[in-house]
Amino acid sequence: MSGAQRSGKSILILLGVIAVLPIVGSYLLYSFWKPAPFVNYGELVVPEVVITPAPDDAMSQTLKEVSGKWVLAMADSGSCGEFCQKKLYYLRQIRLTQGKYMGRIERLWIITDEVRPNESVLKDFQGTRVVSARGSAWVGRIPVKTSLTDHLLIIDPLGNVILRYPRDLDPSAMKKDLQRLLRASRVG
């Protein structure tokens, strides 16, 4: 066999290997690689029914005001104890870490009782929207595992609660979830 024939045969074998390689690779990936089921840290909220506030509800008015923005929300008493202030701090800091996307995010404190928040707390967390939602049907229909006051929530620009976070949350993981949402939803 001449050198030209061996070279031609080598090229033919190489082309055959290149053609078969993707098929073998896909079989190996399908058989042995198991992707992680979820990327997000927060728990996806799948409501049993669409949560729509009543037109005259204070929550409805607030959601109209923040329409088109992502909302970091928490619920607690107006007296706002230590854990409440910790949640407000997390909301503020997580929003601040979003850099150029910070303007696309609002913070919301849903007050669950008739207690008016202390002025010093409002001053410390200036920029947080405060809404009294005691008895609101919208708030009562948010699916939670324990109490609504144990969770932080992310509400999408359409007003849907989409992620909830546990009482002992990792703020850096919540920050990453929000970063992914903001990048995936940016316009232009």
MARVO-407244 format. One line per field, with one value per residue: residue in one letter; z, y, x of N, C-alpha, C in turn. Coordinates in steps of 0.001 Angstrom, whole numbers, plus 500000, padded with zeros to 6 digits. Example, Ala and Ser with C-alpha at 12.3 -4.5 7.8 and 13.67 -1.06 7.14 Angstrom:
BEGIN
type <- a  s;
n_Z <- 507800  507080;
n_Y <- 494310  497750;
n_X <- 513190  512850;
ca_Z <- 507800  507140;
ca_Y <- 495500  498940;
ca_X <- 512300  513670;
c_Z <- 507800  507870;
c_Y <- 496700  500030;
c_X <- 513200  512900;
END
This chain:
BEGIN
type <- m  s  g  a  q  r  s  g  k  s  i  l  i  l  l  g  v  i  a  v  l  p  i  v  g  s  y  l  l  y  s  f  w  k  p  a  p  f  v  n  y  g  e  l  v  v  p  e  v  v  i  t  p  a  p  d  d  a  m  s  q  t  l  k  e  v  s  g  k  w  v  l  a  m  a  d  s  g  s  c  g  e  f  c  q  k  k  l  y  y  l  r  q  i  r  l  t  q  g  k  y  m  g  r  i  e  r  l  w  i  i  t  d  e  v  r  p  n  e  s  v  l  k  d  f  q  g  t  r  v  v  s  a  r  g  s  a  w  v  g  r  i  p  v  k  t  s  l  t  d  h  l  l  i  i  d  p  l  g  n  v  i  l  r  y  p  r  d  l  d  p  s  a  m  k  k  d  l  q  r  l  l  r  a  s  r  v  g;
n_Z <- 500000  499153  500270  499880  499822  502437  503850  502907  503893  506649  506978  506352  508444  510607  510045  510356  513116  514156  513333  514816  517441  518722  519060  520755  522924  523681  524484  526697  528405  528790  530092  532417  533610  535876  536092  538441  540128  540634  540286  541716  545014  546666  547426  544952  544418  543920  543456  544366  543338  541282  542655  543209  544148  545732  544131  545767  547770  549887  549256  546550  545466  546131  544685  542120  542054  542071  539812  537149  538276  540128  543303  546578  549337  552666  555539  558569  561990  562865  565053  564867  565758  566700  564789  562654  561948  561123  558800  557246  556961  555444  553054  552201  551860  550000  547790  547344  546525  543897  542045  538911  538318  540412  540380  539336  541306  544091  547581  550018  552859  554434  556594  559202  561195  563182  564188  564164  562518  564170  563985  563902  562910  560374  559348  559411  557466  555128  552070  551818  550952  552733  553665  555004  555503  556888  557186  554468  551557  549592  550875  552658  550972  550101  549665  552356  554506  557308  559102  557552  558348  558740  556389  553541  550496  546892  544482  541246  538302  537443  539646  540886  543453  543460  544535  547722  550834  553548  557171  558288  556292  553704  552871  550738  548885  548229  547015  544712  543408  542800  541121  538909  538066  537381  535293  533428  532832  531726  529530  526185;
n_Y <- 498829  502174  505346  507432  506092  505112  507516  508557  506598  506963  509521  509016  507278  509015  510959  509315  508737  511317  511786  509902  510523  512664  511249  509122  510646  511986  509804  508882  511148  511205  508776  508834  511410  513425  516186  518933  519346  521910  525335  527573  529038  529888  528838  527816  529328  528023  528882  527682  528888  531796  534659  537388  540641  542334  545051  547358  546953  547628  546404  545913  548496  549176  547227  548061  550461  549618  548181  546470  546326  544383  542981  542905  541433  541428  540332  541531  542517  545870  546764  545778  543927  542547  540466  541283  543718  542687  541347  543538  544796  542852  542966  545574  545478  543394  544478  546685  545398  544791  546533  548095  547227  547904  549892  548598  547317  547104  547545  546040  546269  544455  545106  543342  543857  546331  548123  551041  551630  552401  555582  555750  553282  553372  555463  554366  552416  553715  554257  551841  550537  550729  548907  548477  545517  544047  541562  541363  539737  538968  538709  536681  534493  533744  531074  529552  527837  527896  530542  533626  535675  534481  534348  535648  537232  537116  539071  539112  541352  541407  541139  538659  536357  534691  533426  532139  532529  530917  531317  531247  532235  532343  535171  535759  533749  534308  536736  535911  534467  536581  538095  536363  536349  539057  539383  537535  538685  541139  543889  544469;
n_X <- 500839  500543  501919  500120  497692  497564  497455  495024  493311  493688  492622  489964  489244  489605  487609  485361  485529  485198  482580  481130  481684  480024  477625  478303  479198  476815  475258  476740  476544  473743  473380  475020  475279  473664  471787  471493  468390  467268  468160  467728  467756  465681  462319  460131  457049  453997  450977  447732  445557  445131  446536  444837  444444  441687  439963  439709  441447  444263  446654  446332  446414  449060  450492  449838  451216  453865  454048  455598  458060  460459  459813  460949  459739  458362  456576  455256  454648  453659  455012  457559  459965  463194  463766  462177  463421  465836  465036  464194  466640  468032  466498  467063  469887  470237  468969  470659  473004  472588  473532  473629  471076  469508  467521  465354  464076  461911  461212  459145  457171  454884  452440  451045  449239  447456  449275  451182  454233  457328  458844  461647  462432  461277  462784  465377  465147  464508  462801  461655  458594  455562  452776  449581  448101  446297  443944  443705  442672  444424  446935  446293  446117  448606  450715  452226  454560  454758  454308  453426  455051  457474  458839  460675  459858  459797  458382  457123  457295  454646  453101  452945  453633  456596  458872  459792  461437  463104  462921  465508  467287  469846  471335  473114  472622  469982  470395  471761  469746  467996  469641  469839  467153  466793  468664  467655  465232  465651  465170  465987;
ca_Z <- 500000  499019  501301  499586  500211  503907  504265  502595  504829  507963  506961  506375  509816  511451  509788  510981  514575  514417  513122  515859  518755  519368  519424  521948  524008  524152  525190  527996  529227  529136  531001  533657  534187  536407  536459  539660  539772  540720  540397  542679  546446  547187  547044  543956  544924  542917  544135  543884  542548  541004  543759  542682  545213  545450  543596  546798  548749  549960  548540  545123  545141  546223  543559  540929  542127  541792  538604  536250  539041  541021  544671  547710  550324  553949  556335  560013  562797  562834  566190  564284  566697  566202  563560  561617  561514  560397  557463  556546  556632  554324  551846  551772  551416  548775  546709  547086  545858  542499  541187  537891  538274  541658  540084  538919  542494  545194  548841  550544  554199  554579  558031  559442  562285  563155  564870  563290  562724  564846  563022  563779  562017  559027  558923  559179  556242  554209  550715  551872  550924  553859  553388  556007  554767  557840  556652  553008  550952  548832  551811  553217  550002  549754  550271  553229  555267  558719  559168  556528  558933  558745  555038  552638  549227  545676  543670  539885  537838  537202  540937  541349  544372  542748  545381  549155  551511  554928  558278  558487  554930  553354  552031  549503  547948  547755  546106  543442  542759  542261  539987  537766  537612  536735  534003  532511  532493  531251  528209  525308;
ca_Y <- 500000  503364  506379  508206  505277  505102  508846  508627  505706  507617  510629  508414  506793  510212  511503  508400  508958  512626  511661  509053  511099  513301  510236  508442  511631  512213  508595  508889  512182  510772  507630  508995  512752  513816  517604  519335  519616  523328  526250  528608  528767  530087  527835  528300  529390  527656  529037  526824  529788  533056  535595  538688  541457  543031  546381  548391  546471  548430  545657  546125  549824  549119  546442  548912  551464  549000  547361  546532  546180  543236  543433  542098  541697  540725  540665  541515  543462  547244  547002  545434  543490  542309  539670  542140  544648  541887  541131  544821  544982  541955  543499  546755  545092  542584  545433  547484  544592  544537  547494  548827  546747  548300  550691  547717  546579  547820  546807  546170  545760  544213  545134  542339  544261  547753  548901  551965  551454  553426  556494  555461  552117  553866  556275  553456  551634  554648  553738  550635  550833  550131  548784  547743  544510  543208  541085  541355  538410  538689  538230  535413  533397  533409  529783  529518  526590  528175  531843  534552  536505  533712  534281  536775  536877  537869  539251  539484  542623  541297  541054  537276  535881  533574  532716  532436  532162  530500  532207  531253  532292  532760  536351  535735  532860  535054  537742  535239  534204  537840  538438  535536  536848  540362  539177  536819  539484  542491  544241  545094;
ca_X <- 500000  501369  501765  498918  496539  497527  497029  493600  492622  493761  491667  488634  489026  489466  486277  484404  485586  484595  481130  480553  481976  478867  476627  478830  479186  475444  474848  477410  475917  472397  473449  475782  475236  472363  471842  470800  467002  466946  469279  467374  467811  464336  461328  459191  455682  453001  449686  446651  444719  445811  446346  444453  443857  440432  440277  439779  442411  445492  447693  446083  446933  450522  450988  449720  452284  455170  453904  456744  459308  460592  459570  461404  458688  458312  455391  455503  453895  454137  455915  458851  460996  464560  463744  461599  464461  466824  464476  464262  468058  468326  465871  467824  471228  470127  468675  471862  474031  472225  474224  472876  469688  468862  466339  464256  463648  461260  461112  457790  456900  453451  452133  450004  448354  447089  450310  451926  455673  458103  459482  463084  462556  460983  463930  466507  464919  463874  462689  460831  457156  454858  451345  448818  447328  445573  442673  443710  442494  445649  447958  445833  446186  449990  451029  453401  454638  454477  453651  453897  456113  458726  459378  460892  459226  460082  457176  457541  456723  453205  452428  452846  454662  457207  459835  459745  462678  462832  463281  466966  467787  471199  471114  473905  471932  468813  470950  472058  468450  467497  470501  469418  465844  466972  469349  466758  464053  465986  464665  466976;
c_Z <- 500000  500143  501105  500003  501733  504437  504029  503556  506232  508060  507036  507782  510754  511257  510407  512486  514930  514274  514253  517246  519403  519820  520691  523140  524558  524909  526588  528925  529690  530197  532360  534309  534620  536840  537765  539296  539761  540829  541508  544119  547057  546687  546091  544519  543777  543604  543518  543033  542294  542133  543173  543805  544770  545008  544665  547911  548720  549216  547034  544684  545147  545053  542248  540886  541757  540549  537676  536961  539827  542439  545655  548843  551583  554665  557804  560683  562643  563985  565850  565310  566006  564879  562387  561075  560746  558962  556640  556103  555431  553014  551300  551173  550116  547581  546346  546319  544383  541530  540212  537781  539486  541427  539652  540097  543510  546430  549447  551916  554335  556073  558284  560566  562163  563806  563850  563570  563385  563792  562843  562862  560579  558476  558588  557855  555228  552787  550654  551872  552072  553520  554499  555264  555705  557255  555134  552496  550193  549744  552377  552276  549539  550425  551070  554039  556735  558792  558085  557059  558995  557396  554472  551292  548082  544844  542299  539435  537535  538501  541467  542328  543715  543578  546828  549791  552969  555953  558427  557139  554838  552407  550726  548462  547387  546749  544732  542681  542082  541063  538743  537187  536850  535380  532985  532044  531929  529807  527432  525442;
c_Y <- 501243  504357  507194  507440  505239  506440  509016  507786  506323  508752  510091  507912  507973  510845  510632  508587  510280  512555  510894  509669  511809  512306  509515  509388  511863  510996  508569  509948  511761  509672  507950  510373  513089  515276  517864  519719  521102  524144  527254  528112  528868  529013  528457  528230  529084  527739  528125  527626  531057  534026  536971  539505  542095  544457  547465  548031  547350  547734  545870  547459  549820  548343  547222  549916  550883  548108  547569  546407  544879  543755  542409  542428  540871  541168  540579  542553  544864  547563  546619  545155  543244  541526  540474  543099  543928  541643  542413  545116  544116  542508  544678  546353  544293  543489  546225  546704  544351  545563  548208  548391  547206  549094  549869  546970  547527  546922  547081  545510  545677  544128  544283  542694  545755  548652  549758  551789  552665  554274  556197  554262  552549  554679  555387  552705  552452  554089  552452  551066  550067  550092  547968  546781  543568  542852  541050  539922  538005  538089  536868  534233  533075  532084  529848  528233  526797  529459  532738  535394  535773  533748  535647  536307  537699  537854  539739  540789  542590  541179  539647  536960  534653  532781  533108  531862  531870  531522  532337  531302  532690  533950  536331  534816  533547  536107  537127  534907  535468  538284  537657  536034  538157  540229  538533  537689  540852  542685  544898  544650;
c_X <- 500890  501062  500501  497667  496407  497023  495525  492786  492597  492745  490245  488293  488810  488087  485187  484352  484922  483075  480457  480704  480781  477807  477058  478805  477795  474921  475461  476807  474531  472424  474048  475692  473821  472437  471100  469373  466642  468217  468989  467443  466417  463392  460312  457775  454736  451640  448635  445672  445516  445495  446081  443837  442535  440770  440438  440769  443669  446632  447542  446665  448461  451102  450864  450866  453642  455126  455095  458079  459274  460451  460131  460451  458872  457049  455755  454623  454480  455072  457356  459948  462328  464567  463176  462659  465565  466340  464524  465697  468440  467754  466675  469164  471187  469818  469933  472930  473737  472794  473314  471420  468873  467573  465138  463635  463018  461294  459745  457681  455391  453156  450898  449042  448053  448140  451052  453416  456321  458822  460970  463319  462297  462149  465125  466371  464127  463892  461880  459366  456501  453380  450691  447899  446589  444211  442608  443574  443749  446707  447573  445962  447607  450322  452331  453384  454307  453658  454232  455056  457455  459436  459729  460365  459815  458809  457628  456867  455227  452411  452257  453970  455280  458212  459621  461003  462384  463323  464794  467692  469257  471045  471911  473267  470683  469264  471220  470779  467931  468332  470091  468090  465990  467653  468412  465599  464389  465514  465797  468354;
END
